[in-house]
Amino acid sequence: MKNQSTQPQPPSPPTTRTVQPGQSGGSRITLDDRSEVVPVLFGGRYQLQGLIGSGGTGTVYRARDIELGETVALKVLRREVVSIPGVLDRFRSEVRLSRRITHKNVARMYDIGEHLGEKFLTMELIDGSPLSQILGVEQGSPHALPVNRALPIVIEICAGLHAAHEIGIIHRDLKPEQVASQMIVE
């Protein structure tokens, strides 16, 4: 889900770390949060530019689609997740279904692919802060938002969920980490 209020985000300080996509024995990749060039192409067309985050099903990177000249989010699925019988079929089904949602508050899913044995998804990149960060969850000091700041976010989340429900899609894992807000909340 995405929140459509737009205000510029302050640049984050650069941090460089070496990561290994998924759990493969593939090339090690040095990523810089400031989107420095990374000499590895995922699926022959996605140039990884920086680590966005990691969760239960995979690791998400900012990537440049060199074929179309666009920046996307690329999620490398964890091997232990895709090895569970039926899970990969479920991901394929979710990509097919989610392509049918065209709503400003829902991130678009683009494709599913494979690189050096690693399965990945590509989707619309939302430049903004995760709701968990806005709520202070990531900093270990969660706090409530004032109603005048929370209400617009809640309304936009509900509008996106409604669009999904209208075509029979139920989001089974909605949580603050998955809601990107382009709104600065101080």
N, C-alpha and C positions, 0 to 999 in steps of 0.2 A: 504494500500500500504506500502511497506517497501523498504528501501534504503539499498543496500548490502555492502557499504563500511564499513569495520570493523576496529575499533580501540577501545581499552578498555575505558570504561566510569569510571570516578572517583566515588568512593562510596559516596552516599548521607548520610548526617547525619541522625541518627535514629530519627524518630518521631513516637510517639505512639498516636493513637486516637481510640476512641470507635465509631463504626459505626453500623448501623442497616441495613442489606441488604434490598434493595428496600424500601417498606413502610409497611412491614408486622409487625405483632406483635410477631414475632419469637425471638429467642435468640439474645441477644446483643453479639457482637463479638469484642474483642480487637485485632487490627491489628497493626503490627509493620512493617515499611518500610524495615527493614532489614530481613524480611522473618522469623520472629520467629514463632514457632509452634502455630497454632490456633486449639483448640480442637473441631472444627465443620466440619463435612463432608457435602458438598453440593451434593445432588443426591447420597449419599452413597459412593462416590468415590473421590470427589475433596476437598482437604484440603486447605482452604483459607490461604494465606501466607502474603498478603499485598494489600493495596489499590493502584490501578494504577491511576484511575481517574473517573470522572463522567461527563455525558453529557445528551443530551436531551432524549435519549431512555433508558439509564440505567447507572449502575455503573460497572466498570471493576476492577477485582481483579486478582492478580497473584495467581495461585492455583496449587497444586500438584495433579496430577492424580495418586492416590495410586494403581490403577489397573495396569497401564502401566509404572509407575515410571517416568513420564515425567511432566515437568512444562508447564502449559498452561495459556492462558488468559480466565477468566470466566466473562461473562457479564450478570449481573442480570438486566432483563428488568423491567422498571417501570410499576407498575400495571395500572396506568392511560393510558399508551401507549398500553399495550396488551388488555385492555378492549375495545378499539375502534374496532368496527366490521371490520373484514377482516385483521387486522394488524398481528395477530398471524399466519394466513395462509400465509401472505406475507413473514414473517420471515422464516417460514418453506420452502417456495419456494426459498428464497434467499440462505438458507443453502444448499439445493439440487443443485441449479445452481452453487454456488460458489465452491462446491466440485469438479466441473469439471475443474476449473482453476488450472493449475500446472505451475506456473511461479515463479521464484526466487524473484520477486518484489511484490508478492501478498500474504498476510497472508492467510493461509489455515483455512477454517472453519471446525470444527469437528462434533459438535453435538448440539442438542437442548434438554433441559431437564427441570425438575421441582423439586423444593425442598420446602417443607412446603408452597405450593401454589404459589411460586415464579417461574416464567419461566426464564431460563437462556440459554445462548449460550456458547459453548466452541470453542476456536480458537487458532491458533498458537500464541505463545507469542514472540513478537519482543523486544529484549533487546536493547533499544536505546532511544534517545530523540525524542519527537514529534517535527515536523517541526515548530510548533507554538512557542516552547521554543527556538529553534535555531534562529528564526526570532525575538525573544524578545517580542512576542505578550503577553505571559503569565506574563511578568514582567512589562507590561504597557509602554514599550519603543520600539515599533516595528522599525526594521531597515532593509534595503535592504542588501542582500548578494552580495559580489563581483561576477562578472560573472564567474570567474574561480571556485568559490565554488558552485554557484547556478546551473550552467549548468549540472554537473554530477547528481545532485539530480533531476532536471527536466527531463533529459533523462531517468533515471530509473523509475520515475513516469509514463512517457509516455509509456515506455515499458510494465509496469504492466497494464495500462489501455488498451493498444493495445491487450494484451492477453485476457483480459475480453471481449473486443469488438469482438474479433475473434469468440467467442462462443455465441455472442448475449447478453452479459450482459453490462448494462450501469450503472455506478456508479452515483447515483443521489445526493450524498451529500459529495463530495470530498472537504476537507478543511484541513488546516495545522495541526489541532489537530489529524487528522486521518492518517497522513503520519508519520511513524516512521523512523527515520534516525539513523543508527549506525555510523554516521560520526560525529566527533567532529569539530565544527565550532567555532573558536575563534573570 
